[in-house]
Each structure stands twice: as structure tokens, then as C-alpha cells.
Amino acid sequence: MNLEIHQTQPRVHLPIRITESLHRKFTQISDSTQIPKSRLTRIGLELLFHNIETRGITSVLNEHKGVY
């Protein structure tokens, strides 16, 4: 898994809806680590996709029951 820091193509905006509690956690982690929310989102998506590709969708969804 390799996150590219410099991309030649423009980034795509991905609007999502999240619960208030998830937003509070997201903001708290971003504030405490000083990592921008956009970077946290990219890292989270890369990790999720990597887990799905290596372990399979069923395994990943079972691990995160009630989250999706």
C-alpha cells in the first residue's frame, strides 16, 4: 500500500454523509494529530480498500458490523 503525496491529476471531491458521533471523532482525531481531515480520509480509504482486496469484502464488513 503506497500513498502518493504528489499527484499530477487533480483530486476528485467525494461528498459523504456521516453521523454526528462519527463527525465528532473525526474532528477530535484531526485536531489532536494536526492531520487534515482530507488526508485522514484518504488514509482511511486506502486502508479499507487494501483490507477488502487482501481479506475480502465479507471479512471486512463482518469486522465492522454496525458501522456501515
N, C-alpha and C positions, 0 to 999 in steps of 0.2 A: 504494500500500500504506500503510495507516494503522493503527497500533497504538493501540487505545483504552486509556488509563490508568485511567479511572474507568468502571466498568460498573454498570448498575443491576440486572442479573441476577446471581445467584450463579454462581460459577465451577464448572465440571464437573471432577471428578477423572478423570485419564486414566492408569491404571497401564500401564507399559510394561516390557518386559524388554530389557536391553541387555547387551552383552558387558562383561567386566571391563575390557578395554582402553578401550572407549568410556566407561565409567564413570570411569576414571582421568582421561581427557582432559576430560570434562565437569566433574569436580571441580576439576581444575587450573585450567581457564579460569574457573570460577565463583570460586574462591579468589583468583586473580591479578587479576581485574577487579572483584571485590566485587559482581558481578551475581548475584542469587539464581538458583538453578537453575530455578525455576519461570518466571522472566522469560526466561532463555535458551531454555527450551523453547518458550515462546510465540513468541519472535522467530524461532526456527528453523522452527517450523511455518508461521508466516506467510510466511517466505521460500520454503519448499518449495512451499506452495500457490500462491504468486504465480508461481514458476517453472513449475509444472505448467500453470497457466492461460494463461501467455503463450507458453511454448515447447512444451508438450505433454508427456505422460507418458513417451513413448518417449525423447525427447531427455534428459529429466531422469534417467531410470533408466540410460541409456547413460553419462551423465556420472559416475554414482555406482556403476559396476559393482563388485560385490563388497561393497558397503556394506549393502545391504538383505537 
